[in-house]
């Protein structure tokens, strides 16, 4: 997390092991990031994507392939990030979610404003599912486009403005 958020101060963590073979491993990290928002005039800019999927960039780096893409296992990775917005600030616009389906891969991102502990909170939920172990070279272009869409989502920035604006 320190690579994504330099200066991060860990406040706590929980690891909840699976109780059955079908249950997922769950981890909760609680932290603060001083100066996370970048000031631009009267507005602040933040990137809500603290959980990233860096292996996707490597997977989609080549323009084409001669050999299939193989995944070690079928998997699903989900993440929920809760960003407590600074007092007196609110999102200029809550982004629309995004869903994608590609050969052997599907993903989604959703955004929601919630109220927690008397503060506005941006909740970002992301998931990616690999449902096929082998993607033939003929499907690589479509796979690459799907993964590029997920990576594009990671670069999204949001604008916070003073309350009442």
C-alpha positions in Angstrom: 0.0 0.0 0.0 2.9 2.4 0.6 3.7 2.3 -3.1 0.2 3.5 -3.9 0.0 5.9 -1.0 3.4 7.3 0.1 3.3 8.4 3.7 0.6 5.9 4.6 0.2 5.4 8.4 -1.3 1.9 9.2 -3.9 2.1 12.0 -4.9 -1.5 12.1 -5.4 -4.7 10.2 -7.5 -7.8 10.4 -7.1 -11.1 8.6 -10.2 -13.4 8.6 -9.3 -16.9 7.4 -11.8 -19.0 5.5 -14.0 -21.3 7.5 -14.7 -23.6 4.6 -12.7 -24.4 1.4 -15.2 -22.2 -0.6 -14.9 -19.2 1.7 -12.5 -16.4 0.6 -9.7 -15.0 2.7 -10.6 -11.5 3.9 -8.3 -8.8 4.9 -9.1 -5.4 6.3 -6.5 -2.6 6.4 -7.2 0.7 8.2 -4.9 3.6 7.5 -4.6 7.3 7.1 -2.7 9.1 4.3 -1.8 12.7 5.1 -2.1 15.0 2.1 -3.8 12.3 0.1 -5.8 15.0 -1.8 -4.0 17.3 -4.2 -5.2 20.9 -4.0 -6.1 22.7 -7.2 -7.5 26.2 -6.5 -10.6 25.6 -4.3 -10.9 22.0 -5.2 -9.1 18.8 -4.2 -8.3 15.9 -6.6 -8.2 12.3 -5.3 -7.6 8.9 -6.9 -10.1 6.5 -5.3 -8.3 3.3 -6.6 -6.2 2.2 -3.7 -6.5 -1.4 -4.7 -5.0 -2.0 -8.1 -4.5 -5.0 -10.3 -0.9 -4.5 -11.6 -0.6 -7.9 -13.2 -3.2 -6.8 -15.8 -0.8 -4.3 -17.3 1.8 -7.1 -17.9 -0.8 -9.4 -19.2 -2.0 -7.0 -21.8 1.3 -5.4 -22.7 1.9 -7.2 -26.1 0.0 -6.1 -29.2 -0.6 -9.8 -30.2 0.3 -13.3 -29.2 1.3 -16.5 -30.9 0.6 -18.7 -27.9 -2.4 -18.9 -25.5 -2.6 -17.0 -22.2 -2.7 -19.5 -19.4 -4.0 -18.7 -15.9 -2.7 -20.8 -13.0 -6.2 -21.0 -11.6 -9.7 -19.7 -11.9 -10.1 -16.9 -9.4 -12.1 -13.9 -8.3 -10.6 -10.9 -6.5 -12.8 -8.3 -4.9 -12.0 -5.1 -3.1 -14.0 -2.5 -1.2 -12.3 0.8 -0.4 -14.0 3.3 1.9 -12.6 6.9 1.6 -13.8 9.2 4.4 -14.2 12.6 2.7 -12.7 15.6 4.5 -15.2 17.7 6.5 -16.7 20.5 4.5 -15.9 18.8 1.1 -18.1 16.7 -1.2 -17.7 15.0 -4.5 -18.5 17.2 -7.5 -19.9 14.1 -9.2 -20.2 10.4 -8.2 -18.9 8.4 -11.2 -21.0 5.8 -12.9 -20.0 2.2 -12.4 -18.5 0.1 -15.1 -19.0 -3.6 -16.0 -17.0 -5.5 -18.6 -17.0 -9.0 -20.1 -14.2 -10.3 -22.1 -12.9 -13.7 -23.1 -12.4 -15.5 -19.8 -12.5 -12.3 -17.7 -15.2 -10.1 -16.2 -14.9 -7.2 -14.0 -16.9 -4.4 -12.4 -16.4 -1.1 -10.5 -19.1 0.7 -8.6 -19.2 4.0 -6.6 -21.5 5.0 -3.8 -21.7 7.8 -1.3 -22.6 6.6 2.2 -22.7 8.2 5.6 -20.5 6.7 8.3 -19.6 8.1 11.7 -21.2 11.4 10.7 -19.0 11.8 7.6 -19.6 11.4 3.9 -17.8 8.3 2.7 -17.0 7.2 -0.9 -17.4 3.5 -1.2 -15.6 2.0 -4.2 -16.2 -1.7 -5.0 -14.1 -3.6 -7.6 -14.0 -7.2 -8.7 -12.3 -9.2 -11.4 -13.0 -12.8 -12.2 -11.0 -15.1 -14.4 -13.3 -17.8 -15.6 -11.2 -19.6 -18.2 -7.8 -21.1 -17.7 -6.7 -20.7 -21.4 -7.3 -17.8 -23.7 -6.4 -18.7 -27.3 -4.3 -16.2 -29.4 -7.4 -15.5 -31.5 -9.1 -14.0 -28.4 -6.1 -12.1 -27.1 -7.1 -8.8 -28.8 -10.5 -8.8 -27.1 -8.9 -9.8 -23.8 -6.4 -7.0 -24.1 -9.2 -4.4 -24.8 -11.1 -5.7 -21.7 -8.1 -5.4 -19.5 -7.2 -1.9 -20.9 -10.7 -0.8 -19.8 -10.1 -2.0 -16.2 -6.7 -0.3 -16.2 -8.2 2.9 -17.5 -10.6 2.9 -14.5 -7.6 2.8 -12.1 -6.4 6.1 -13.5 -9.7 7.9 -12.8 -9.4 10.9 -10.5 -12.3 12.6 -8.7 -12.8 16.2 -7.7 -13.8 17.3 -4.2 -15.3 20.8 -3.8 -16.3 22.9 -0.8 -19.7 22.0 0.5 -22.4 24.4 -0.9 -20.6 24.8 -4.3 
